[in-house]
Amino acid sequence: MASERLNFQGTADLCDEHEDGDIQVCEPIFRDFGGEKAFSGEIVTLKCFEDNSKVREMLGTDGRGKVLVVDAGGSMRCAMLGDQLAILAVKNGWAGVVMYGCIRDSRACGELSLGVKAMATHPLKSKKMGVGRENIPVRFAGVEFRPGDLLFADEDGIVVRPG
């Protein structure tokens, strides 16, 4: 399974190979902002709204082979990830971040070896109140993201399959 995570040929091919319905495909609401357009890994989840304290906490942990999926409620009022957190993610080996919300410092994020998918950019930073829930199932873009499931992303989209 680990080799599949690292060497998948593309989300379109995964969809073709799994026509039996054991995968979920995200609605096309995300844009690419990271330096890595294709990334994959085991899902780790966060649910937090306009407070990225838990995002910082999580990206400060070992992320080798993992993708952080953040349900930020689809907020368009502030950014939940910026260049400093993206640098922290790279330092700790995270494969990528999927943000159901906004990021900032997009130019700098695009120069890092990290996959970043988000809905949009916003220059305003989030609040820091330490509020959020970790490693729970979250649902957005027509997909349920469960901790431990596998996420595959590239320029064509995001595919999730059971872990």
ZAVEXTI-967502 format. One line per field, with one value per residue (C-alpha): residue number from 0; residue in three letters; chain; x, y, z negated. Coordinates in nm, 2 decimals. Layout:
num: NUM:...
residu: ALA:...
chaine: A:...
x: X:...
y: Y:...
z: Z:...
//
This chain:
num: 0:1:2:3:4:5:6:7:8:9:10:11:12:13:14:15:16:17:18:19:20:21:22:23:24:25:26:27:28:29:30:31:32:33:34:35:36:37:38:39:40:41:42:43:44:45:46:47:48:49:50:51:52:53:54:55:56:57:58:59:60:61:62:63:64:65:66:67:68:69:70:71:72:73:74:75:76:77:78:79:80:81:82:83:84:85:86:87:88:89:90:91:92:93:94:95:96:97:98:99:100:101:102:103:104:105:106:107:108:109:110:111:112:113:114:115:116:117:118:119:120:121:122:123:124:125:126:127:128:129:130:131:132:133:134:135:136:137:138:139:140:141:142:143:144:145:146:147:148:149:150:151:152:153:154:155:156:157:158:159:160:161:162
residu: MET:ALA:SER:GLU:ARG:LEU:ASN:PHE:GLN:GLY:THR:ALA:ASP:LEU:CYS:ASP:GLU:HIS:GLU:ASP:GLY:ASP:ILE:GLN:VAL:CYS:GLU:PRO:ILE:PHE:ARG:ASP:PHE:GLY:GLY:GLU:LYS:ALA:PHE:SER:GLY:GLU:ILE:VAL:THR:LEU:LYS:CYS:PHE:GLU:ASP:ASN:SER:LYS:VAL:ARG:GLU:MET:LEU:GLY:THR:ASP:GLY:ARG:GLY:LYS:VAL:LEU:VAL:VAL:ASP:ALA:GLY:GLY:SER:MET:ARG:CYS:ALA:MET:LEU:GLY:ASP:GLN:LEU:ALA:ILE:LEU:ALA:VAL:LYS:ASN:GLY:TRP:ALA:GLY:VAL:VAL:MET:TYR:GLY:CYS:ILE:ARG:ASP:SER:ARG:ALA:CYS:GLY:GLU:LEU:SER:LEU:GLY:VAL:LYS:ALA:MET:ALA:THR:HIS:PRO:LEU:LYS:SER:LYS:LYS:MET:GLY:VAL:GLY:ARG:GLU:ASN:ILE:PRO:VAL:ARG:PHE:ALA:GLY:VAL:GLU:PHE:ARG:PRO:GLY:ASP:LEU:LEU:PHE:ALA:ASP:GLU:ASP:GLY:ILE:VAL:VAL:ARG:PRO:GLY
chaine: A:A:A:A:A:A:A:A:A:A:A:A:A:A:A:A:A:A:A:A:A:A:A:A:A:A:A:A:A:A:A:A:A:A:A:A:A:A:A:A:A:A:A:A:A:A:A:A:A:A:A:A:A:A:A:A:A:A:A:A:A:A:A:A:A:A:A:A:A:A:A:A:A:A:A:A:A:A:A:A:A:A:A:A:A:A:A:A:A:A:A:A:A:A:A:A:A:A:A:A:A:A:A:A:A:A:A:A:A:A:A:A:A:A:A:A:A:A:A:A:A:A:A:A:A:A:A:A:A:A:A:A:A:A:A:A:A:A:A:A:A:A:A:A:A:A:A:A:A:A:A:A:A:A:A:A:A:A:A:A:A:A:A
x: 0.00:0.28:0.43:0.08:0.07:0.39:0.37:0.01:-0.01:-0.28:-0.63:-0.79:-0.62:-0.73:-1.09:-1.06:-0.92:-1.18:-1.50:-1.66:-1.73:-1.48:-1.34:-1.48:-1.41:-1.42:-1.63:-1.40:-1.39:-1.02:-0.72:-0.36:-0.13:0.16:0.49:0.39:0.08:0.06:0.07:-0.08:-0.09:-0.28:-0.55:-0.52:-0.82:-0.90:-1.22:-1.17:-1.34:-1.14:-0.88:-0.57:-0.41:-0.47:-0.34:-0.01:-0.01:-0.07:0.18:0.44:0.41:0.57:0.37:0.57:0.33:0.04:-0.20:-0.37:-0.74:-0.88:-1.25:-1.24:-1.61:-1.55:-1.48:-1.39:-1.32:-0.96:-0.67:-0.60:-0.26:0.03:0.39:0.51:0.28:0.36:0.73:0.66:0.47:0.77:1.01:0.80:0.76:0.39:0.29:0.02:-0.27:-0.63:-0.80:-1.17:-1.12:-0.85:-0.48:-0.24:0.11:0.03:0.34:0.57:0.36:0.40:0.77:0.77:0.78:0.43:0.10:-0.16:-0.52:-0.76:-1.06:-0.91:-0.66:-0.73:-0.47:-0.62:-0.48:-0.70:-0.77:-0.56:-0.79:-0.68:-1.02:-1.07:-1.12:-0.87:-0.90:-1.27:-1.45:-1.52:-1.74:-1.71:-1.69:-1.92:-1.67:-1.63:-1.27:-1.19:-0.86:-0.65:-0.81:-0.59:-0.60:-0.46:-0.44:-0.31:-0.40:-0.72:-0.86:-0.88:-0.96:-1.02:-1.02:-1.05:-0.72
y: 0.00:0.25:0.22:0.29:0.61:0.73:0.61:0.66:0.74:1.01:1.06:0.99:0.65:0.58:0.66:0.42:0.14:0.18:0.20:-0.04:0.26:0.20:0.56:0.91:1.20:1.56:1.82:2.05:2.34:2.35:2.53:2.43:2.66:2.44:2.36:2.00:1.95:1.57:1.44:1.15:1.01:0.90:1.14:1.33:1.56:1.89:2.08:2.44:2.77:3.09:2.98:2.81:2.73:2.36:2.37:2.50:2.23:1.95:2.07:2.08:1.70:1.43:1.43:1.17:0.99:1.21:1.47:1.72:1.77:2.08:2.15:2.53:2.56:2.70:3.04:3.31:3.56:3.48:3.25:2.93:2.86:3.08:3.06:3.01:2.71:2.57:2.59:2.41:2.14:2.09:2.07:1.80:1.59:1.65:1.55:1.81:2.01:2.02:2.34:2.38:2.75:3.00:3.03:3.33:3.39:3.19:3.29:3.16:2.85:2.78:2.76:2.50:2.12:2.07:2.00:2.26:2.26:2.53:2.72:3.07:3.31:3.58:3.82:3.83:3.59:3.38:3.42:3.22:3.08:2.71:2.59:2.29:1.91:1.66:1.32:1.31:1.24:1.56:1.62:1.87:1.88:1.57:1.35:1.22:1.23:0.98:0.97:0.68:0.68:0.75:1.08:1.12:1.46:1.61:1.87:1.68:1.66:1.48:1.11:0.93:0.56:0.35:0.30
z: 0.00:-0.08:0.27:0.42:0.21:0.35:0.70:0.82:1.19:1.15:1.02:1.36:1.37:1.02:1.12:1.42:1.20:0.93:1.13:0.88:0.65:0.37:0.41:0.35:0.59:0.46:0.64:0.83:0.59:0.52:0.68:0.66:0.46:0.35:0.53:0.56:0.79:0.73:0.37:0.17:-0.18:-0.48:-0.59:-0.91:-0.98:-1.16:-1.20:-1.29:-1.19:-1.14:-1.39:-1.26:-1.60:-1.56:-1.20:-1.34:-1.61:-1.37:-1.11:-1.39:-1.42:-1.20:-0.88:-0.67:-0.44:-0.55:-0.41:-0.65:-0.55:-0.72:-0.74:-0.78:-0.71:-0.36:-0.52:-0.28:-0.55:-0.65:-0.56:-0.75:-0.61:-0.51:-0.42:-0.78:-0.84:-0.49:-0.57:-0.90:-0.71:-0.47:-0.77:-0.92:-0.61:-0.53:-0.17:-0.15:-0.29:-0.16:-0.30:-0.28:-0.31:-0.22:-0.23:-0.20:-0.09:0.22:0.41:0.13:0.09:0.46:0.42:0.15:0.19:0.06:0.21:0.12:0.24:0.12:0.24:0.27:0.12:-0.14:-0.29:-0.64:-0.89:-1.12:-1.49:-1.74:-2.01:-2.02:-1.91:-1.69:-1.67:-1.56:-1.38:-1.33:-1.01:-0.81:-0.51:-0.23:0.15:0.16:-0.02:-0.37:-0.48:-0.75:-0.94:-0.81:-0.46:-0.16:0.04:0.39:0.55:0.87:1.13:1.22:0.87:0.54:0.49:0.15:0.09:-0.23:-0.42
//
